[in-house]
Amino acid sequence: MKVLVTGANGMLGQDLCPILEESGCFVIKTDIDNLDITNEQEVIEKIEKIRPDLIIHCAAYTNVDKAENDEKKAHLINAIGTKNIAIGAKNTDSTLVYISTDYVFDGTKNTPYLTSDKPNPINVYGKTKLEGENIVQEYCKKYYIARTSWLYGLYGKNFVETMISLASKPELKVVNDQKGCPTWTVELIRGILKLLNKPYGIYHICGSNSTTWYEFAKAIFDIENLNVNLTPCTSSEFKQAAKRPSYSVLDNDNIARPWIEALKDYLKLRKELQ
């Protein structure tokens, strides 16, 4: 299978490409240095030249707080960029996998969000990612929308690495009133591969079960045997530019393992690679 990956140098892409290659795929890696997804002509010409069987669209504007004051750029990358990829996929009859987010929901529900629940994003990032979802559905017949959440991995800035880097602080306050599903990049990739045998549509791929950021941090430190002065706080105490949903737990239909099991494996691998 010939697979074109956008955002190949990102946190997800750097784990995704080797796993695809190990599974026997011929992978064409693209990132900003060799494909500007916001350039419609460039994108369409490249996709039509390659004619991939599958496109996995990882490239995105992901800085949730910065997006609040940079809506034009977030829209350009997450919506217009996705439109260009979707047109290319349609023209070549390629299957498109679009990576989306739990932040398309507003957090007012108190039971896990189903794929059929109506999105209502409360920040710019979530809004632009939802625009991308709608565009994919408008232009493509052969698509998978994979919503994930609280993503972490070896190759990018993320919550796990941030917590470990801050472990020596005299006191560490972490929000305890936002609930979601931590997801290791490798678990997301395994879930994406499972999608390819399922009907086209929207899916939730995230760690099973849920936790708060504080409980997530506590689990990291417990597994790492780090003695940290960790204190729970509220979202109002921890000021951020973008509003986060207080509850963004996704019903993943058991497509991935419990988040705590994946976290243990990630931290073990991380230690082995040091």
Secondary structure, DSSP 8 states (H G I E B T S, - for coil): -EEEEESTTSHHHHHHHHHHHHTT-EEEE--TTT--TT-HHHHHHHHHHH--SEEEE------TTGGGG-HHHHHIIIIIHHHHHHHHHHHHT-EEEEEEEGGGS-S--SS-B-TTS-----SHHHHHHHHHHHHHHHH-SSEEEEEE-SEE-TTS--HHHHHHHTTTSS-EEEE-S-EE--EEHHHHHHHHHHHTTS-SEEEE-S-BS-EEHHHHHHHHHHHTT----EEEE-TTTS--SS---SB--B--TT-S-BHHHHHHHHHHHHHHH-
